[in-house]
């Protein structure tokens, strides 16, 4: 595996970002029903996420292998290509998010995503709210995590 660089996403990354998101979501959350088609996800990433959100990618030199989206204190997305999990990229993304939002961070993850819970808790995030999923598109029970320095 080659060296990975974290950098801001550009318009030309949108397709690769969507690919990583779709592969990661499918692998990590097989029981969660996505409310949008692959084409709708691709359009949203191309037209909204990359141009209007603070979108970061993990670039392995031969392509994008991870993405992170920040919106102020909200860490709204963090997805890695399944083949690239366990290589420290997620740790680097969280460190970057903490640098970009030194006053604290909040995020949501699905209750079924136990590996994500362990990951975020290892990074000092604390679960502060559990819901029935009524507030998300997937209608999947979720949990809000908060990190404060």
HELIX and SHEET records of a PDB file:
HELIX    1   1 UNK A   11  UNK A   13  5                                   3    
HELIX    2   2 UNK A   14  UNK A   28  1                                  15    
HELIX    3   3 UNK A   38  UNK A   44  1                                   7    
HELIX    4   4 UNK A   45  UNK A   49  3                                   5    
HELIX    5   5 UNK A   50  UNK A   52  1                                   3    
HELIX    6   6 UNK A   82  UNK A   84  5                                   3    
HELIX    7   7 UNK A   89  UNK A  100  1                                  12    
HELIX    8   8 UNK A  114  UNK A  122  1                                   9    
SHEET    1   A 4 UNK A   5  UNK A   8  0                                        
SHEET    2   A 4 UNK A  54  UNK A  59 -1                                        
SHEET    3   A 4 UNK A  64  UNK A  71 -1                                        
SHEET    4   A 4 UNK A  74  UNK A  80 -1                                        
SHEET    1   B 3 UNK A 105  UNK A 110  0                                        
SHEET    2   B 3 UNK A 142  UNK A 147 -1                                        
SHEET    3   B 3 UNK A 126  UNK A 130 -1                                        
END                                                                             
